[in-house]
Amino acid sequence: MKKKVNYGILRDILAKCEGKIVRIGSSTGYYVCGKWSEDLEKDLATIEDRMKNQRRNSVAKMKDELAYARKNLPKLKKELGAFGDVANINTRFKTLEEKTSFAELMKRVNMYKAKIETYPSKIRDGERYLKNYTPFLDREVVDIYKSAIKPGEVSILVSGGESGPFWDCEEFNRWKTTGIISSESNHMGVKV
């Protein structure tokens, strides 16, 4: 078992990395990759802002969808009641249209129920994440290692569960030059 090493805070580690090629990430993927400089620090801030905004937007969207589901579920249940006893769906509905209408209504009811059951905890988690957010530069470094593939590159992993939007330096550089990130690297839904 690997002994836990106290590397310190990312800001302090990066002060010693000026001009070195670094990859900075956490859970999976990287936030930035390249020669450490003020420009790369600005890129890190840009990625960080976009990730936090994505979380804010996600929480706001879930709140809206939860309110809509709570408001409309009783109406849908009332519509569902109009179908009467549906114990035997195959004999109850005479036409394909009736069966399809019922199935669509049930699908919406189940979707609203699922949102009502799961969204409150997801919203709480998202709000807690934003309230307790620690900027990347102030996070604890949990591991540092040299790249076996790209000599001279150093990977620095910080605490936190976010997934960086880039798998490697090539993807990061492509984003820097084109503003486009490949769909493979957009594994967390963060559009940068």
C-alpha positions, 0 to 999 in steps of 0.5 A, a space after each residue: 500500500 502506498 504511503 500517504 504523502 503530504 504534498 501541500 497546496 496546488 498554488 505552492 507546488 505550481 510556484 516551483 513549476 514555472 515553465 515546466 509542462 504540467 497536467 492538472 486534474 482530479 478524479 478523472 481527466 485534466 483541467 489544463 495541460 501545458 507549460 505552467 505560466 500566467 496564461 495557463 493559470 488563466 485557462 485554469 480559472 476559465 475551466 473552473 468558472 465554467 464547471 461551477 456555472 455548469 453546476 449552478 445551471 444544473 441545480 437551477 434546471 433541476 429546481 425548475 423541473 422539480 417544481 413542474 413535476 410537483 405541480 403537474 403530477 396530480 393532474 396527470 394522475 387525474 387523467 390516468 384515473 379517467 382510464 378506469 381499471 386497467 388491470 388487464 391492459 390488453 383487453 381494456 384498450 380496444 385501439 392501439 391509440 388508446 393503449 399508446 395514450 395510456 402508455 405515454 401518460 404512465 411514462 410521464 407519471 413515472 418520470 415526474 415521480 422519479 424527479 420528485 424522489 431523486 431531485 431534492 437530494 441532487 439539488 442539496 448535493 449541488 448546493 452543498 458543492 457550490 457553498 463549500 467549493 474550494 478553488 483549484 489553486 487552494 486544493 490539497 495535492 493528493 498525488 504527483 507523478 511523471 508521465 511514462 508516455 511523455 517524458 518531462 511532463 508532470 501530472 498533479 492531482 488535486 482533491 475533489 471529485 470533478 472530472 476534467 474535460 480533457 484526457 490529454 494535452 492534445 485535446 487541451 491544445 485543440 480547445 485552445 486553438 479551436 474552442 472545440 472539445 471532442 465529444 469523448 472528452 466531454 464525459 462530465 457534460 462540461 462544455 468548455 
